[in-house]
Amino acid sequence: MASVKVTTHPDFEARMDSYPEGIQEKMQELRALVLETAKESSEIERLGEALKWGEPSFLTPQGSTLRMDWKEKRPDQYALYFQCTSKLVHTFRLVFGNDLTYEGNRALIFRMDAPLPKEQIKSCVKATLTYHNVKHLPTLGL
């Protein structure tokens, strides 16, 4: 496992703590997958946790911003959000097809009552956090 320096902004922790109790667990599970993926990747040396557009976000120098959130207007789901102008979600559709649920070209959607597809998520997270290094590859190295 690589040694990753994680820097967490206090606003990130405050936002994570502000989710309703059942949602907090889901968001922490998603966060743990992002951290685990970063630690398993030799390409990622630094990971920042901060708020972008009021949402918990992960940033690396060689990657695209990865955000996650739960919204009251859709209480039965939560999501990982990607830069909509990137080819990330398009590529995830090609590689994973119906194994994942998508929202346009910007998000992966997860149901509150279903287990996370962990291996697929980790692949998507790695491609996002290393995007500038893999965007020239046909399927982003997936």
C-alpha positions as CSV (number, residue, x, y, z in Angstrom):
1,M,0.0,0.0,0.0
2,A,1.2,3.5,-0.8
3,S,1.6,6.2,1.7
4,V,-1.0,8.9,1.1
5,K,-1.0,12.2,2.9
6,V,-4.6,13.0,3.6
7,T,-5.5,16.6,4.4
8,T,-9.0,17.2,5.7
9,H,-10.5,20.6,5.9
10,P,-12.7,21.2,9.1
11,D,-15.7,22.1,6.8
12,F,-15.5,18.6,5.3
13,E,-15.9,17.0,8.8
14,A,-18.6,19.4,9.7
15,R,-20.6,18.5,6.6
16,M,-20.1,14.8,7.2
17,D,-21.4,15.2,10.7
18,S,-24.4,17.2,9.5
19,Y,-26.0,14.3,7.6
20,P,-28.9,12.5,9.3
21,E,-27.8,9.4,11.3
22,G,-28.6,6.7,8.8
23,I,-27.2,8.8,6.0
24,Q,-23.9,9.4,7.9
25,E,-23.1,5.7,7.9
26,K,-23.6,5.5,4.1
27,M,-21.5,8.6,3.5
28,Q,-18.7,7.3,5.8
29,E,-18.8,4.0,3.9
30,L,-18.4,5.8,0.6
31,R,-15.6,7.9,2.1
32,A,-13.8,4.8,3.4
33,L,-13.9,3.4,-0.1
34,V,-12.3,6.5,-1.5
35,L,-9.6,6.5,1.1
36,E,-8.9,2.8,0.7
37,T,-8.6,3.3,-3.1
38,A,-6.2,6.2,-2.7
39,K,-4.0,4.2,-0.3
40,E,-3.9,1.2,-2.7
41,S,-2.8,3.4,-5.7
42,S,0.9,4.1,-6.0
43,E,0.1,7.1,-8.2
44,I,-1.7,9.0,-5.4
45,E,0.6,10.7,-2.9
46,R,-1.8,13.4,-1.7
47,L,-5.5,13.5,-1.2
48,G,-7.4,16.6,0.0
49,E,-10.9,16.4,1.6
50,A,-12.7,19.7,1.3
51,L,-16.1,21.1,0.4
52,K,-16.9,22.0,-3.3
53,W,-20.3,23.4,-3.9
54,G,-21.2,22.5,-0.3
55,E,-20.5,18.8,-1.0
56,P,-17.8,16.6,0.5
57,S,-15.1,16.4,-2.2
58,F,-11.8,14.6,-2.8
59,L,-9.0,16.3,-4.7
60,T,-5.6,15.1,-6.0
61,P,-3.1,17.0,-8.1
62,Q,-3.3,14.4,-10.9
63,G,-7.0,13.8,-10.7
64,S,-10.5,15.2,-11.4
65,T,-12.6,16.4,-8.4
66,L,-14.7,13.7,-6.9
67,R,-17.8,14.8,-4.9
68,M,-20.4,12.9,-2.9
69,D,-23.6,13.9,-1.4
70,W,-27.1,12.9,-0.2
71,K,-30.0,15.3,-0.9
72,E,-33.3,15.6,1.0
73,K,-35.3,15.8,-2.2
74,R,-34.2,12.2,-3.0
75,P,-33.9,10.6,0.4
76,D,-33.7,7.1,-0.9
77,Q,-30.4,7.6,-2.7
78,Y,-27.0,9.2,-2.5
79,A,-24.3,9.7,-5.1
80,L,-20.7,10.2,-6.3
81,Y,-20.4,13.2,-8.6
82,F,-17.9,13.7,-11.4
83,Q,-16.9,16.6,-13.6
84,C,-19.6,16.5,-16.3
85,T,-17.2,17.7,-19.1
86,S,-14.8,14.7,-18.4
87,K,-15.2,11.3,-20.1
88,L,-15.4,9.6,-16.7
89,V,-19.1,8.7,-16.5
90,H,-19.3,7.9,-20.3
91,T,-16.4,5.4,-19.8
92,F,-18.0,3.9,-16.7
93,R,-21.1,3.2,-18.8
94,L,-18.9,1.5,-21.4
95,V,-17.0,-0.6,-18.9
96,F,-19.7,-1.4,-16.3
97,G,-22.9,-1.1,-18.2
98,N,-26.0,-1.9,-16.1
99,D,-23.9,-2.9,-13.1
100,L,-24.1,0.7,-12.0
101,T,-26.8,3.4,-12.0
102,Y,-25.9,6.7,-13.6
103,E,-27.4,10.2,-13.7
104,G,-26.5,11.8,-17.0
105,N,-22.8,12.3,-17.5
106,R,-22.2,13.5,-13.9
107,A,-23.0,10.9,-11.3
108,L,-23.2,7.4,-10.0
109,I,-26.4,6.8,-7.9
110,F,-26.6,4.4,-5.0
111,R,-29.8,3.3,-3.2
112,M,-30.0,3.6,0.5
113,D,-31.4,0.0,0.8
114,A,-28.8,-1.7,-1.3
115,P,-25.2,-2.7,-0.7
116,L,-22.5,-0.7,-2.5
117,P,-20.9,-2.3,-5.6
118,K,-17.5,-1.8,-3.9
119,E,-15.1,-3.1,-6.6
120,Q,-16.8,-1.1,-9.4
121,I,-16.8,2.0,-7.2
122,K,-13.1,1.6,-6.4
123,S,-12.3,1.3,-10.1
124,C,-14.3,4.5,-10.8
125,V,-12.7,6.3,-7.9
126,K,-9.2,5.4,-9.0
127,A,-9.9,6.5,-12.6
128,T,-11.2,9.9,-11.2
129,L,-8.3,10.5,-8.7
130,T,-5.7,9.7,-11.5
131,Y,-7.7,11.2,-14.4
132,H,-5.0,13.5,-15.8
133,N,-2.7,10.4,-16.0
134,V,-5.2,8.1,-17.6
135,K,-7.5,10.3,-19.7
136,H,-5.6,9.4,-22.9
137,L,-6.2,5.7,-22.4
138,P,-9.3,4.2,-24.3
139,T,-11.1,3.1,-21.1
140,L,-9.1,5.2,-18.6
141,G,-7.2,2.1,-17.6
142,L,-10.3,0.3,-16.4
